[in-house]
């Protein structure tokens, strides 16, 4: 084993011990931080590899991160495909929304070339990396990851299809469904009330948190520039976890931690990993 691989393995082990609260293990996080605390690789480690692809999720794992966020939209033939944007135009050779295309065409579409253009200076080139399906991601990584699956479209059938695939692949217990659409989350809840749900809020306020509790959701997501100590306290007092999104800087990371959030999604989870390990290893 090389020195660099040994360091990576040690780092991954320590982080896994720390974040295991989210995965159900027994290690204790530092007292200043809430438990569980979720380090979530946004669309995978999307600063290092094309978002929502198998390489991005593999990169997250290599960093020791066990939770990933991924965006699911239905293809024309009803297959949940992982893609974020409203249209394919900017990031692939295809045009229009995901729902206008067959899954077989979508999973041949190259998103790696877009990544190479927009992320110069990376450690490798990604041209030719295709889109993938939810099923392929769950089957590839299985129990090694936990999955925050965002219901990205408003198609009524999407929650049922996502739940069906999570069940068929044996990963349902490792899935949390998230959405900006309360209607989509409520559809999911009617299908299976046991699935944890996270409502992503815009213009977050205490009334929305109350609504989330009444709806039986497990978590709310709040944009970092809308997150406040009062909102965090309000969520925790109602038995809800609260996490931050829209993280764009180290200052955002520190702010989300300082306000007491239960974690965050970010494109470069290694920056958060470093801070958590510093807190773990710091003398009391």
NUPABA-209799 format. One record per residue: residue in one letter; chain; z, y, x of N, C-alpha, C, CB in turn. Coordinates in steps of 0.2 Angstrom, whole numbers. Glycine has a CB too. Example, Ala and Ser with C-alpha at 12.3 -4.5 7.8 and 13.67 -1.06 7.14 Angstrom:
2
TORDO:a:A:39:-28:66:39:-22:62:39:-16:66:45:-22:57
TORDO:s:A:35:-11:64:36:-5:68:39:0:64:29:-3:70
//
This chain:
284
TORDO:x:A:0:-6:4:0:0:0:0:6:4:6:0:-5
TORDO:x:A:-4:11:3:-4:17:7:2:22:5:-11:21:6
TORDO:x:A:3:27:9:8:31:8:7:35:1:9:36:14
TORDO:x:A:1:37:0:0:41:-6:0:37:-12:-7:44:-6
TORDO:x:A:-2:31:-12:-1:26:-18:6:25:-19:-5:20:-17
TORDO:x:A:10:24:-14:17:23:-14:21:29:-18:21:21:-8
TORDO:x:A:19:35:-15:22:41:-19:20:41:-26:20:47:-15
TORDO:x:A:14:40:-27:11:40:-34:15:35:-39:4:39:-35
TORDO:x:A:16:29:-36:20:24:-39:27:26:-41:20:17:-36
TORDO:x:A:30:29:-36:37:31:-36:38:36:-41:40:33:-30
TORDO:x:A:33:41:-41:33:47:-46:32:44:-53:27:52:-44
TORDO:x:A:28:39:-54:26:37:-61:32:33:-63:20:32:-61
TORDO:x:A:36:29:-59:42:26:-61:47:30:-63:44:21:-55
TORDO:x:A:49:36:-59:54:40:-61:52:44:-67:55:46:-55
TORDO:x:A:46:46:-68:44:49:-75:45:45:-80:37:52:-74
TORDO:x:A:43:38:-79:43:33:-85:50:33:-87:40:27:-83
TORDO:x:A:55:32:-82:62:32:-84:64:38:-88:66:31:-77
TORDO:x:A:62:44:-86:64:50:-89:61:50:-96:62:56:-85
TORDO:x:A:55:49:-97:52:50:-104:52:44:-108:44:52:-103
TORDO:x:A:56:39:-106:56:33:-110:60:34:-117:60:27:-106
TORDO:x:A:63:40:-117:66:41:-124:61:41:-129:70:48:-124
TORDO:x:A:55:44:-127:50:44:-132:47:37:-133:44:48:-130
TORDO:x:A:48:32:-129:45:26:-129:51:21:-131:42:24:-123
TORDO:x:A:57:23:-132:62:18:-134:66:15:-129:59:13:-138
TORDO:x:A:66:17:-123:70:14:-118:77:18:-117:67:14:-111
TORDO:x:A:81:16:-113:88:19:-113:90:24:-108:93:13:-112
TORDO:x:A:85:26:-104:87:31:-99:89:38:-102:82:32:-94
TORDO:x:A:93:42:-99:96:48:-102:92:54:-99:103:49:-101
TORDO:x:A:89:58:-102:86:64:-99:92:69:-98:81:68:-104
TORDO:x:A:90:74:-94:95:80:-92:98:83:-98:92:85:-88
TORDO:x:A:104:84:-98:108:86:-104:105:93:-107:115:87:-103
TORDO:x:A:102:97:-103:99:103:-105:93:103:-109:98:108:-99
TORDO:x:A:90:97:-110:84:96:-113:85:91:-119:78:93:-108
TORDO:x:A:81:92:-125:82:88:-130:79:81:-129:79:91:-136
TORDO:x:A:82:76:-133:79:70:-133:77:68:-140:85:65:-131
TORDO:x:A:71:65:-141:66:63:-135:63:69:-133:61:58:-138
TORDO:x:A:60:69:-127:55:74:-124:49:71:-123:59:77:-118
TORDO:x:A:43:74:-126:37:71:-126:32:75:-121:34:71:-133
TORDO:x:A:30:71:-116:25:74:-111:18:71:-114:27:72:-104
TORDO:x:A:14:75:-117:8:73:-120:2:76:-117:8:75:-128
TORDO:x:A:-2:71:-114:-8:73:-111:-13:75:-116:-11:67:-106
TORDO:x:A:-15:81:-116:-19:84:-121:-27:82:-121:-19:92:-121
TORDO:x:A:-29:78:-126:-35:74:-125:-36:70:-119:-41:80:-125
TORDO:x:A:-30:67:-117:-30:64:-110:-28:69:-105:-36:60:-109
TORDO:x:A:-29:67:-99:-28:72:-93:-34:76:-93:-26:69:-87
TORDO:x:A:-35:81:-98:-42:84:-99:-44:89:-94:-42:87:-106
TORDO:x:A:-39:91:-89:-41:95:-84:-44:92:-78:-35:99:-81
TORDO:x:A:-43:85:-78:-46:81:-73:-52:76:-74:-40:77:-70
TORDO:x:A:-53:75:-81:-58:71:-83:-60:73:-90:-56:63:-83
TORDO:x:A:-66:71:-92:-69:73:-99:-64:72:-104:-76:71:-100
TORDO:x:A:-63:77:-108:-58:76:-114:-60:70:-119:-57:82:-118
TORDO:x:A:-54:67:-121:-55:62:-127:-60:56:-124:-58:65:-133
TORDO:x:A:-59:55:-118:-63:49:-115:-58:44:-112:-69:51:-110
TORDO:x:A:-61:38:-111:-57:33:-107:-54:35:-100:-61:26:-107
TORDO:x:A:-59:38:-96:-56:41:-90:-51:46:-91:-62:44:-86
TORDO:x:A:-51:50:-96:-45:55:-96:-39:52:-98:-47:60:-102
TORDO:x:A:-39:46:-102:-33:43:-104:-30:39:-98:-34:38:-110
TORDO:x:A:-35:36:-94:-33:32:-88:-30:37:-83:-39:29:-85
TORDO:x:A:-33:43:-82:-30:48:-78:-22:50:-80:-34:55:-77
TORDO:x:A:-21:50:-86:-14:52:-89:-10:46:-86:-14:52:-96
TORDO:x:A:-12:40:-87:-8:34:-85:-6:35:-78:-11:28:-87
TORDO:x:A:-11:36:-74:-11:37:-67:-5:42:-65:-17:38:-63
TORDO:x:A:-4:47:-69:1:52:-68:7:50:-70:-1:58:-71
TORDO:x:A:8:44:-73:14:42:-76:16:44:-83:20:44:-71
TORDO:x:A:11:47:-86:11:50:-93:10:44:-98:7:56:-94
TORDO:x:A:14:43:-103:13:38:-107:12:40:-114:20:33:-108
TORDO:x:A:11:46:-115:9:49:-122:2:53:-121:14:53:-125
TORDO:x:A:-3:52:-126:-9:55:-126:-10:58:-133:-15:51:-123
TORDO:x:A:-14:64:-133:-16:67:-139:-24:65:-139:-15:74:-140
TORDO:x:A:-26:63:-145:-33:62:-145:-36:64:-152:-35:54:-144
TORDO:x:A:-42:66:-153:-45:69:-159:-49:64:-162:-48:76:-158
TORDO:x:A:-48:63:-168:-52:58:-172:-56:61:-178:-48:52:-175
TORDO:x:A:-63:60:-178:-67:62:-183:-72:56:-185:-72:68:-181
TORDO:x:A:-73:56:-192:-78:50:-194:-85:51:-193:-76:49:-201
TORDO:x:A:-88:46:-190:-96:46:-190:-99:45:-196:-98:41:-185
TORDO:x:A:-105:46:-197:-109:45:-203:-108:38:-206:-116:46:-202
TORDO:x:A:-107:33:-202:-105:26:-204:-98:24:-204:-109:21:-200
TORDO:x:A:-94:30:-204:-87:28:-206:-83:26:-200:-86:24:-211
TORDO:x:A:-85:27:-194:-81:25:-188:-77:31:-185:-86:22:-182
TORDO:x:A:-71:30:-184:-67:36:-180:-69:36:-173:-60:35:-181
TORDO:x:A:-72:42:-171:-75:44:-165:-71:49:-162:-82:45:-165
TORDO:x:A:-69:49:-155:-65:54:-152:-69:60:-150:-61:51:-147
TORDO:x:A:-68:66:-153:-71:72:-152:-67:77:-155:-79:72:-154
TORDO:x:A:-67:83:-151:-63:89:-154:-67:94:-158:-60:92:-148
TORDO:x:A:-72:96:-156:-75:102:-159:-78:101:-165:-81:105:-154
TORDO:x:A:-80:106:-169:-83:106:-176:-90:103:-175:-82:112:-179
TORDO:x:A:-93:105:-170:-100:102:-169:-101:100:-161:-105:108:-170
TORDO:x:A:-106:95:-160:-107:92:-154:-111:97:-149:-110:86:-155
TORDO:x:A:-113:102:-151:-118:106:-148:-116:108:-141:-120:112:-152
TORDO:x:A:-110:111:-140:-108:113:-133:-107:108:-128:-102:118:-134
TORDO:x:A:-105:102:-130:-102:97:-125:-106:91:-124:-95:96:-127
TORDO:x:A:-111:90:-129:-115:84:-128:-123:86:-130:-113:79:-133
TORDO:x:A:-127:81:-128:-134:83:-130:-136:82:-138:-139:77:-127
TORDO:x:A:-131:80:-142:-132:80:-149:-131:87:-152:-128:74:-152
TORDO:x:A:-133:87:-159:-132:93:-162:-128:92:-169:-139:97:-163
TORDO:x:A:-125:97:-171:-122:96:-178:-115:93:-177:-126:92:-182
TORDO:x:A:-112:92:-183:-105:88:-183:-105:81:-182:-101:90:-190
TORDO:x:A:-100:78:-180:-99:71:-179:-101:67:-185:-92:69:-177
TORDO:x:A:-100:69:-191:-101:66:-197:-109:65:-199:-98:69:-203
TORDO:x:A:-113:69:-195:-120:68:-196:-123:63:-192:-123:75:-194
TORDO:x:A:-119:59:-188:-122:55:-183:-119:48:-184:-121:57:-176
TORDO:x:A:-123:43:-182:-120:36:-182:-116:35:-176:-126:31:-182
TORDO:x:A:-111:30:-177:-107:29:-171:-110:27:-165:-101:24:-173
TORDO:x:A:-116:22:-166:-119:20:-160:-123:25:-156:-124:15:-163
TORDO:x:A:-125:30:-159:-128:36:-156:-122:40:-152:-132:40:-160
TORDO:x:A:-117:41:-156:-111:45:-153:-109:42:-146:-106:46:-158
TORDO:x:A:-108:36:-146:-105:33:-140:-109:32:-135:-102:26:-142
TORDO:x:A:-115:34:-135:-120:35:-130:-121:42:-128:-127:32:-132
TORDO:x:A:-118:47:-131:-119:54:-130:-114:56:-124:-117:58:-136
TORDO:x:A:-117:59:-119:-114:61:-113:-110:67:-113:-119:62:-107
TORDO:x:A:-103:67:-112:-99:73:-112:-97:74:-105:-93:72:-116
TORDO:x:A:-99:70:-100:-97:71:-93:-101:77:-90:-98:65:-89
TORDO:x:A:-107:78:-92:-111:83:-89:-108:90:-90:-118:83:-91
TORDO:x:A:-106:90:-97:-103:97:-99:-96:98:-95:-101:96:-106
TORDO:x:A:-92:93:-94:-86:93:-90:-88:96:-83:-82:87:-89
TORDO:x:A:-93:93:-79:-95:95:-73:-97:102:-72:-100:90:-70
TORDO:x:A:-100:104:-77:-102:111:-77:-96:116:-78:-107:113:-83
TORDO:x:A:-91:114:-82:-86:119:-84:-80:118:-80:-84:118:-91
TORDO:x:A:-80:112:-76:-74:111:-71:-76:110:-64:-70:105:-74
TORDO:x:A:-79:115:-61:-82:114:-54:-76:113:-49:-86:120:-52
TORDO:x:A:-78:109:-44:-72:108:-39:-68:102:-40:-68:114:-38
TORDO:x:A:-69:98:-45:-65:92:-46:-66:87:-40:-67:89:-53
TORDO:x:A:-62:82:-41:-62:77:-36:-68:72:-36:-56:73:-35
TORDO:x:A:-72:72:-42:-77:68:-43:-82:71:-48:-75:60:-44
TORDO:x:A:-88:68:-49:-92:70:-54:-92:65:-60:-100:71:-51
TORDO:x:A:-93:68:-66:-92:64:-72:-98:63:-76:-86:66:-76
TORDO:x:A:-104:65:-74:-110:65:-78:-111:58:-80:-116:68:-74
TORDO:x:A:-113:57:-86:-114:50:-89:-108:47:-93:-116:46:-84
TORDO:x:A:-103:51:-92:-97:48:-96:-98:49:-104:-90:52:-94
TORDO:x:A:-98:44:-108:-99:45:-115:-93:46:-119:-103:38:-117
TORDO:x:A:-94:48:-125:-89:48:-130:-87:41:-132:-92:51:-137
TORDO:x:A:-81:40:-135:-78:34:-136:-76:34:-143:-73:32:-131
TORDO:x:A:-74:28:-146:-71:27:-152:-64:26:-152:-74:21:-156
TORDO:x:A:-60:27:-157:-53:26:-158:-51:19:-156:-50:28:-164
TORDO:x:A:-55:14:-159:-54:7:-158:-55:5:-151:-59:3:-162
TORDO:x:A:-60:8:-147:-60:6:-140:-54:9:-136:-67:9:-137
TORDO:x:A:-52:15:-138:-46:18:-134:-40:13:-135:-45:25:-136
TORDO:x:A:-39:12:-141:-33:8:-143:-33:1:-140:-32:7:-150
TORDO:x:A:-39:-2:-140:-40:-9:-137:-40:-9:-129:-47:-12:-139
TORDO:x:A:-42:-3:-126:-42:-3:-119:-35:-2:-116:-46:3:-117
TORDO:x:A:-31:3:-119:-25:4:-116:-19:1:-120:-24:12:-117
TORDO:x:A:-20:-1:-126:-15:-5:-130:-8:-2:-129:-14:-12:-127
TORDO:x:A:-3:-6:-127:4:-4:-127:6:0:-121:9:-10:-127
TORDO:x:A:1:1:-117:3:6:-111:4:13:-113:-2:5:-106
TORDO:x:A:1:15:-119:1:22:-121:5:22:-128:-6:25:-121
TORDO:x:A:7:29:-129:8:30:-136:3:36:-138:16:33:-137
TORDO:x:A:1:36:-144:-5:39:-147:-3:44:-152:-10:34:-149
TORDO:x:A:-5:51:-150:-4:56:-155:-11:57:-158:-1:63:-152
TORDO:x:A:-13:54:-163:-20:55:-166:-21:60:-171:-22:48:-169
TORDO:x:A:-24:65:-169:-25:71:-173:-31:70:-178:-27:78:-169
TORDO:x:A:-30:70:-184:-35:70:-189:-39:76:-189:-32:68:-197
TORDO:x:A:-44:76:-186:-48:82:-184:-52:85:-190:-52:82:-178
TORDO:x:A:-55:81:-194:-59:83:-199:-56:83:-206:-66:78:-199
TORDO:x:A:-59:85:-211:-56:86:-218:-59:80:-222:-58:92:-221
TORDO:x:A:-62:75:-219:-65:70:-223:-60:65:-226:-70:65:-219
TORDO:x:A:-60:64:-233:-54:61:-236:-53:54:-233:-55:61:-243
TORDO:x:A:-58:51:-231:-58:44:-229:-55:43:-222:-64:41:-229
TORDO:x:A:-54:49:-218:-52:48:-211:-45:45:-210:-52:55:-208
TORDO:x:A:-40:47:-214:-33:44:-213:-33:37:-214:-28:48:-217
TORDO:x:A:-36:35:-219:-37:27:-221:-40:23:-215:-40:26:-227
TORDO:x:A:-46:26:-212:-49:22:-207:-45:22:-201:-56:26:-206
TORDO:x:A:-42:28:-199:-38:28:-193:-32:23:-193:-35:35:-192
TORDO:x:A:-29:23:-199:-23:18:-200:-26:11:-200:-20:20:-207
TORDO:x:A:-31:10:-203:-34:3:-203:-35:1:-196:-40:3:-207
TORDO:x:A:-38:5:-192:-40:3:-185:-33:2:-181:-44:8:-182
TORDO:x:A:-29:7:-182:-22:6:-178:-19:-1:-180:-18:12:-180
TORDO:x:A:-19:-2:-186:-16:-9:-188:-20:-15:-185:-16:-9:-196
TORDO:x:A:-27:-15:-186:-31:-20:-183:-30:-21:-176:-38:-19:-185
TORDO:x:A:-29:-16:-172:-28:-17:-165:-21:-18:-163:-30:-10:-161
TORDO:x:A:-16:-18:-168:-9:-20:-166:-5:-14:-163:-9:-25:-162
TORDO:x:A:-8:-8:-164:-5:-2:-161:-2:3:-166:-10:2:-157
TORDO:x:A:-1:1:-172:1:6:-177:8:8:-176:1:2:-184
TORDO:x:A:12:4:-173:19:7:-172:19:12:-166:24:1:-170
TORDO:x:A:14:12:-162:13:17:-156:9:23:-158:10:13:-150
TORDO:x:A:8:24:-165:4:30:-167:8:35:-171:-2:27:-171
TORDO:x:A:7:41:-169:9:47:-173:3:50:-175:14:51:-170
TORDO:x:A:2:52:-182:-4:56:-184:-2:63:-185:-6:53:-191
TORDO:x:A:-6:67:-182:-5:74:-182:-11:78:-186:-4:77:-175
TORDO:x:A:-10:84:-188:-16:87:-191:-13:95:-193:-18:84:-198
TORDO:x:A:-18:99:-193:-17:106:-196:-18:105:-203:-22:111:-193
TORDO:x:A:-21:100:-206:-22:99:-213:-16:95:-216:-28:96:-215
TORDO:x:A:-12:99:-220:-6:95:-224:-9:90:-228:-2:101:-227
TORDO:x:A:-15:92:-231:-18:87:-236:-20:80:-233:-24:90:-239
TORDO:x:A:-22:81:-227:-24:74:-223:-17:70:-221:-27:76:-216
TORDO:x:A:-12:74:-219:-6:71:-218:-3:67:-224:-1:75:-215
TORDO:x:A:-3:71:-230:-1:68:-236:-5:62:-238:-1:73:-242
TORDO:x:A:-11:62:-237:-15:56:-238:-13:50:-234:-23:57:-237
TORDO:x:A:-12:51:-228:-9:46:-223:-2:44:-226:-8:49:-216
TORDO:x:A:2:48:-228:9:46:-230:8:42:-236:13:52:-232
TORDO:x:A:3:43:-241:3:39:-247:0:32:-245:-2:42:-252
TORDO:x:A:-4:31:-239:-6:25:-237:-1:21:-234:-12:26:-232
TORDO:x:A:3:24:-230:9:20:-226:14:25:-225:6:17:-220
TORDO:x:A:20:26:-229:25:30:-228:29:30:-221:30:30:-233
TORDO:x:A:28:24:-218:32:23:-212:29:26:-205:32:15:-210
TORDO:x:A:22:28:-206:19:31:-200:22:38:-199:12:32:-201
TORDO:x:A:24:40:-193:27:47:-191:21:52:-191:31:47:-185
TORDO:x:A:23:58:-194:18:63:-195:20:69:-192:16:64:-203
TORDO:x:A:15:73:-189:16:79:-186:12:84:-189:16:79:-178
TORDO:x:A:15:90:-192:11:95:-195:10:100:-190:14:98:-202
TORDO:x:A:4:102:-188:2:107:-183:2:114:-187:-4:106:-179
TORDO:x:A:6:119:-185:7:125:-189:3:131:-186:14:127:-190
TORDO:x:A:0:135:-190:-3:141:-188:1:146:-192:-11:142:-190
TORDO:x:A:3:152:-188:7:157:-190:14:154:-192:4:160:-197
TORDO:x:A:17:150:-188:23:146:-189:29:150:-192:25:142:-183
TORDO:x:A:32:148:-197:38:151:-200:43:146:-203:36:157:-205
TORDO:x:A:49:148:-204:54:144:-206:52:140:-213:61:147:-207
TORDO:x:A:49:144:-217:47:141:-223:42:134:-223:43:146:-228
TORDO:x:A:38:135:-218:33:129:-216:38:123:-214:28:131:-211
TORDO:x:A:43:124:-210:47:119:-207:51:116:-213:52:122:-202
TORDO:x:A:53:120:-218:56:117:-224:51:113:-228:59:123:-228
TORDO:x:A:45:115:-228:40:111:-232:39:104:-228:33:115:-232
TORDO:x:A:39:105:-221:38:98:-218:43:94:-219:37:100:-210
TORDO:x:A:49:96:-219:55:92:-221:55:89:-228:62:95:-220
TORDO:x:A:53:93:-232:52:90:-239:47:85:-240:51:96:-244
TORDO:x:A:41:86:-236:36:81:-236:37:75:-232:30:84:-233
TORDO:x:A:43:74:-229:45:68:-225:41:68:-218:43:63:-229
TORDO:x:A:39:73:-216:36:73:-209:41:72:-204:32:80:-208
TORDO:x:A:39:70:-198:44:69:-192:44:74:-187:42:62:-189
TORDO:x:A:39:78:-187:38:83:-182:34:89:-184:35:80:-175
TORDO:x:A:35:95:-181:30:100:-182:28:102:-175:33:106:-186
TORDO:x:A:21:105:-175:19:108:-168:18:115:-169:12:104:-167
TORDO:x:A:20:119:-164:20:126:-165:16:129:-159:27:129:-165
TORDO:x:A:12:134:-160:8:137:-154:13:140:-150:3:142:-156
TORDO:x:A:13:140:-143:18:142:-138:19:150:-140:15:141:-131
TORDO:x:A:14:154:-141:16:161:-142:19:162:-149:9:165:-142
TORDO:x:A:20:157:-153:24:158:-159:30:154:-159:19:155:-165
TORDO:x:A:31:151:-154:38:147:-153:43:152:-152:37:141:-148
TORDO:x:A:49:150:-155:55:154:-154:61:150:-154:56:160:-159
TORDO:x:A:67:152:-151:73:148:-152:75:147:-159:78:152:-148
TORDO:x:A:74:152:-163:76:152:-170:72:146:-174:75:158:-174
TORDO:x:A:66:146:-172:62:140:-175:64:134:-173:54:142:-174
TORDO:x:A:65:133:-166:68:127:-164:74:125:-167:68:127:-156
TORDO:x:A:79:129:-167:85:128:-171:84:126:-178:90:134:-170
TORDO:x:A:80:129:-181:78:128:-188:76:121:-189:74:133:-191
TORDO:x:A:71:119:-185:68:112:-185:73:107:-184:62:112:-181
TORDO:x:A:77:108:-179:82:103:-177:87:102:-182:85:105:-170
TORDO:x:A:89:108:-185:95:107:-190:92:103:-196:97:114:-192
TORDO:x:A:86:103:-197:83:99:-203:80:92:-201:77:103:-206
TORDO:x:A:82:90:-195:80:83:-193:73:82:-190:82:79:-198
TORDO:x:A:70:88:-189:63:88:-186:63:89:-179:59:93:-190
TORDO:x:A:58:85:-176:56:87:-169:51:93:-169:53:81:-165
TORDO:x:A:51:96:-164:46:102:-163:43:102:-156:50:109:-165
TORDO:x:A:37:102:-156:34:103:-149:29:108:-149:30:96:-148
TORDO:x:A:27:110:-143:23:116:-142:16:114:-140:25:120:-136
TORDO:x:A:11:118:-142:4:117:-140:1:124:-138:0:114:-146
TORDO:x:A:-5:123:-136:-8:130:-133:-6:132:-126:-7:135:-138
TORDO:x:A:-3:127:-123:0:128:-116:-6:130:-111:4:122:-113
TORDO:x:A:-5:136:-108:-11:138:-104:-8:140:-97:-14:144:-107
TORDO:x:A:-2:140:-95:1:142:-89:7:139:-87:1:150:-89
TORDO:x:A:9:140:-81:16:137:-79:21:141:-83:17:138:-72
TORDO:x:A:20:147:-84:25:151:-88:26:148:-95:23:159:-88
TORDO:x:A:21:146:-98:21:143:-105:25:137:-105:14:142:-107
TORDO:x:A:24:133:-99:28:127:-99:36:128:-98:26:123:-92
TORDO:x:A:37:133:-94:44:135:-93:47:138:-100:45:140:-88
TORDO:x:A:43:141:-103:45:144:-110:47:139:-115:40:149:-112
TORDO:x:A:42:134:-115:43:129:-120:50:125:-119:37:124:-120
TORDO:x:A:51:123:-112:57:120:-110:63:124:-112:56:118:-103
TORDO:x:A:63:130:-110:69:135:-111:71:136:-118:67:141:-107
TORDO:x:A:66:135:-122:67:136:-130:70:130:-133:61:139:-133
TORDO:x:A:70:124:-129:73:118:-132:68:114:-136:78:120:-136
TORDO:x:A:61:115:-135:56:111:-139:57:103:-137:49:113:-137
TORDO:x:A:54:99:-141:55:92:-139:49:90:-135:55:88:-146
TORDO:x:A:45:94:-132:39:92:-128:33:97:-129:37:85:-129
TORDO:x:A:28:95:-126:22:99:-127:16:95:-125:22:105:-122
TORDO:x:A:10:97:-128:3:95:-126:0:99:-121:-1:93:-132
TORDO:x:A:-2:97:-115:-5:101:-110:-11:97:-107:0:104:-105
TORDO:x:A:-16:101:-104:-22:98:-101:-20:95:-94:-27:103:-100
TORDO:x:A:-15:98:-91:-13:96:-84:-6:94:-84:-14:101:-79
TORDO:x:A:-4:88:-87:2:85:-88:6:85:-81:3:79:-91
TORDO:x:A:2:84:-76:6:83:-69:10:89:-68:1:82:-64
TORDO:x:A:9:95:-70:13:101:-69:20:100:-72:9:108:-71
TORDO:x:A:19:98:-78:26:97:-82:30:91:-79:24:95:-89
TORDO:x:A:26:86:-77:29:80:-73:33:82:-67:24:75:-71
TORDO:x:A:30:87:-63:33:89:-57:40:93:-59:29:94:-53
TORDO:x:A:40:97:-64:46:101:-66:51:96:-69:44:106:-72
TORDO:x:A:49:91:-73:54:86:-75:57:82:-69:51:81:-80
TORDO:x:A:53:80:-65:56:76:-59:61:81:-55:50:74:-54
TORDO:x:A:59:87:-54:63:92:-50:70:92:-54:60:99:-50
TORDO:x:A:70:92:-61:76:92:-64:80:86:-64:75:94:-72
TORDO:x:A:76:80:-64:80:74:-63:83:73:-56:75:68:-64
TORDO:x:A:80:76:-51:82:74:-44:87:80:-42:77:73:-40
TORDO:x:A:87:85:-45:92:91:-43:99:89:-43:91:97:-47
TORDO:x:A:103:91:-38:110:89:-38:114:93:-44:113:91:-31
TORDO:x:A:119:90:-47:122:93:-52:127:98:-50:126:87:-56
//
